[in-house]
Amino acid sequence: MEELRARIDAALKAAKASGKAVRIDGNSKCSLFAWPDGVLRDDTGREWPLEDALYMLENIENFREQDG
C-alpha cells in the first residue's frame, strides 16, 4: 500500500510541476490520473478520494496478476 501511495504522490508532484494531468495506472475499464490542482480523477472526470484511489489501484494490480 505504501508503494501505491508513493506512486500517487509522485504523480501529483509531476502534474503540479508540468501543469498537465499525469496517468497513474489503469486498464481498459478505468484509468486514474493526478491533476495539477491536486485532485485524483478517473478518465470520466470523477474525483477519487485517496483511500478509494488506493483501493482501485490495488484492484487493478490484482487483476493484472490474475491475467498473467
N, CA and C of each residue as an Amber inpcrd file, in Angstrom:
protein
   204
   0.8180000  -1.1870000   0.0000000   0.0000000   0.0000000   0.0000000
   0.8700000   1.2630000   0.0000000   1.9980000   1.2120000   0.7010000
   2.9000000   2.3770000   0.7270000   3.4670000   2.6670000  -0.6630000
   3.7140000   1.6040000  -1.4250000   4.2150000   1.7890000  -2.7890000
   3.1850000   2.5300000  -3.6430000   1.9170000   2.1820000  -3.4660000
   0.8530000   2.8600000  -4.2130000   0.7440000   4.3240000  -3.7900000
   0.8520000   4.5820000  -2.4990000   0.8360000   5.9740000  -2.0050000
   1.9870000   6.7690000  -2.6190000   3.1490000   6.1500000  -2.6930000
   4.3160000   6.8160000  -3.2600000   4.1010000   7.1220000  -4.7460000
   3.4750000   6.2010000  -5.4670000   3.1850000   6.4340000  -6.8870000
   2.2200000   7.5930000  -7.0550000   1.2140000   7.6500000  -6.2040000
   0.2370000   8.7430000  -6.2700000   0.9210000  10.0680000  -5.9440000
   1.7140000  10.0910000  -4.8880000   2.4210000  11.3200000  -4.5020000
   3.3330000  11.8100000  -5.6280000   4.0710000  10.8930000  -6.2400000
   4.9710000  11.2590000  -7.3290000   4.1900000  11.8080000  -8.5230000
   3.0630000  11.1900000  -8.8330000   2.2380000  11.6490000  -9.9550000
   1.6450000  13.0270000  -9.6730000   1.2090000  13.2550000  -8.4410000
   0.6660000  14.5710000  -8.0820000   1.7380000  15.6540000  -8.1970000
   2.9510000  15.3490000  -7.7620000   4.0500000  16.3120000  -7.8770000
   4.3830000  16.5820000  -9.3380000   4.4090000  15.5310000 -10.1630000
   4.7160000  15.6900000 -11.5870000   3.6160000  16.4980000 -12.2860000
   2.3700000  16.2620000 -11.9240000   1.2600000  17.0010000 -12.5240000
   1.3440000  18.4820000 -12.1660000   1.6440000  18.7450000 -10.9070000
   1.7600000  20.1440000 -10.4700000   2.9080000  20.8430000 -11.1930000
   4.0320000  20.1430000 -11.3310000   5.2020000  20.7260000 -11.9850000
   4.9780000  20.9670000 -13.4780000   4.2740000  20.0500000 -14.1330000
   4.0780000  20.1460000 -15.5810000   2.8430000  20.9510000 -15.9680000
   1.8890000  21.0570000 -15.0430000   0.6350000  21.7310000 -15.3690000
  -0.3050000  20.8710000 -16.1850000   0.0030000  19.5750000 -16.2920000
  -0.8130000  18.6390000 -17.0780000  -1.1610000  17.4220000 -16.2320000
  -2.2390000  16.7570000 -16.6020000  -2.6300000  15.5260000 -15.9150000
  -1.5970000  14.4410000 -16.1670000  -1.3580000  13.6140000 -15.1550000
  -0.4060000  12.5080000 -15.2500000  -1.1620000  11.2150000 -14.9660000
  -1.0710000  10.2670000 -15.9050000  -1.7500000   8.9800000 -15.7150000
  -0.9630000   8.1540000 -14.7050000  -1.6710000   7.6630000 -13.6890000
  -1.0280000   6.8460000 -12.6630000  -1.0540000   5.3800000 -13.0720000
  -2.2270000   4.8880000 -13.4280000  -2.3860000   3.4960000 -13.8520000
  -3.8030000   3.3210000 -14.3510000  -4.0730000   2.1720000 -14.9480000
  -5.4180000   1.8970000 -15.4120000  -5.4740000   0.6360000 -16.2310000
  -6.6670000   0.3720000 -16.7040000  -6.8970000  -0.7650000 -17.5910000
  -7.9420000  -0.3460000 -18.6210000  -8.5180000  -1.3040000 -19.3210000
  -9.4710000  -0.9640000 -20.3780000 -10.7700000  -0.3810000 -19.8260000
 -11.0270000  -0.5540000 -18.5430000 -12.2750000  -0.0590000 -17.9590000
 -12.1350000   1.2870000 -17.2730000 -10.9650000   1.5770000 -16.7150000
 -10.8100000   2.8060000 -15.9430000  -9.3360000   3.1450000 -15.7780000
  -9.0300000   4.4300000 -15.8640000  -7.6770000   4.9100000 -15.6090000
  -7.7430000   5.9970000 -14.5460000  -6.6850000   6.1200000 -13.7760000
  -6.6090000   7.1210000 -12.7220000  -5.5200000   8.1270000 -13.0640000
  -5.8690000   9.4130000 -12.9380000  -4.9570000  10.4990000 -13.2550000
  -4.7780000  11.4210000 -12.0630000  -3.5830000  11.9670000 -11.9420000
  -3.3040000  13.0330000 -10.9880000  -3.3710000  14.3390000 -11.7690000
  -4.0720000  15.3200000 -11.2210000  -4.2430000  16.6020000 -11.9040000
  -3.4500000  17.6850000 -11.1970000  -3.0710000  18.7370000 -11.9220000
  -2.2720000  19.8150000 -11.3270000  -2.9300000  20.4840000 -10.1200000
  -4.2520000  20.4110000 -10.0300000  -4.9440000  21.0200000  -8.8860000
  -4.9080000  20.1320000  -7.6460000  -4.1870000  18.9820000  -7.7330000
  -4.0250000  18.0940000  -6.5850000  -5.1420000  17.1000000  -6.4000000
  -6.0070000  16.9700000  -7.3970000  -7.1500000  16.0630000  -7.3130000
  -6.8710000  14.8240000  -8.1590000  -7.3280000  13.6730000  -7.6710000
  -7.2510000  12.4210000  -8.4250000  -8.5830000  12.2460000  -9.1470000
  -8.5220000  12.0020000 -10.4570000  -9.7410000  11.8120000 -11.2480000
  -9.5560000  10.6290000 -12.1800000 -10.6870000   9.9720000 -12.4910000
 -10.6230000   8.8980000 -13.4790000 -10.8310000   9.5020000 -14.8650000
 -10.8900000   8.6360000 -15.8780000 -10.9950000   9.1260000 -17.2460000
 -12.3630000   9.6990000 -17.5890000 -13.3320000   9.6010000 -16.6790000
 -14.6350000  10.2270000 -16.8870000 -14.7270000  11.5660000 -16.1700000
 -13.6890000  11.9240000 -15.4060000 -13.6820000  13.1740000 -14.6690000
 -14.1380000  13.0540000 -13.2250000 -14.5220000  11.8410000 -12.8160000
 -14.9610000  11.6240000 -11.4330000 -13.7850000  11.7680000 -10.4800000
 -13.9730000  12.5110000  -9.4070000 -12.9340000  12.6790000  -8.4070000
 -12.8810000  11.4650000  -7.4830000 -11.6620000  11.0850000  -7.1020000
 -11.4460000   9.9240000  -6.2380000 -10.7090000  10.3590000  -4.9730000
 -11.3170000  10.1350000  -3.8090000 -10.5810000  10.3590000  -2.5600000
  -9.3830000   9.4030000  -2.5010000  -8.3740000   9.7640000  -1.7540000
  -7.1380000   8.9830000  -1.6960000  -7.3870000   7.5190000  -1.3520000
  -8.1500000   7.2520000  -0.3190000  -8.3670000   5.8530000   0.0890000
  -9.0650000   5.0430000  -1.0030000 -10.0230000   5.6370000  -1.6880000
 -10.6970000   4.9480000  -2.7940000  -9.7400000   4.7160000  -3.9570000
  -8.8880000   5.7030000  -4.2190000  -7.9150000   5.5680000  -5.3080000
  -6.9200000   4.4450000  -5.0050000  -6.4900000   4.3600000  -3.7610000
  -5.5820000   3.2730000  -3.3730000  -6.2420000   1.9170000  -3.5830000
  -7.5050000   1.8050000  -3.2050000  -8.2530000   0.5510000  -3.3800000
  -8.3670000   0.2130000  -4.8730000  -8.6630000   1.2200000  -5.6980000
  -8.7940000   0.9840000  -7.1280000  -7.4710000   0.5130000  -7.7290000
  -6.3750000   1.1690000  -7.3730000  -5.0690000   0.7750000  -7.9070000
  -4.6790000  -0.6300000  -7.4610000  -4.9940000  -0.9590000  -6.2210000
  -4.7030000  -2.2970000  -5.7160000  -5.4840000  -3.3480000  -6.5000000
  -6.7410000  -3.0600000  -6.8070000  -7.5490000  -3.9950000  -7.5910000
  -7.0230000  -4.1410000  -9.0140000  -6.5900000  -3.0500000  -9.6010000
  -6.0230000  -3.1170000 -10.9520000  -4.8030000  -4.0350000 -10.9520000
  -3.9430000  -3.8800000  -9.9550000  -2.7520000  -4.7370000  -9.8690000
  -3.1320000  -6.2010000  -9.6550000  -4.1350000  -6.4460000  -8.8090000
  -4.5740000  -7.8290000  -8.5640000  -5.1200000  -8.4710000  -9.8300000
  -5.9270000  -7.7400000 -10.5870000  -6.4720000  -8.2880000 -11.8410000
  -5.3600000  -8.5350000 -12.8450000  -4.3750000  -7.6490000 -12.8680000
  -3.2570000  -7.8050000 -13.7870000  -2.4760000  -9.0840000 -13.4610000
  -2.2680000  -9.3490000 -12.1800000  -1.5640000 -10.5540000 -11.7550000
  -2.3430000 -11.8130000 -12.1010000  -3.6630000 -11.7660000 -11.9810000
  -4.5020000 -12.9210000 -12.2820000  -4.5010000 -13.2250000 -13.7710000
  -4.4040000 -12.1710000 -14.6040000  -4.4000000 -12.3760000 -16.0580000
  -3.0760000 -12.9260000 -16.5680000  -2.0670000 -12.8820000 -15.7060000
  -0.7750000 -13.4600000 -16.0680000   0.0660000 -12.4620000 -16.7190000
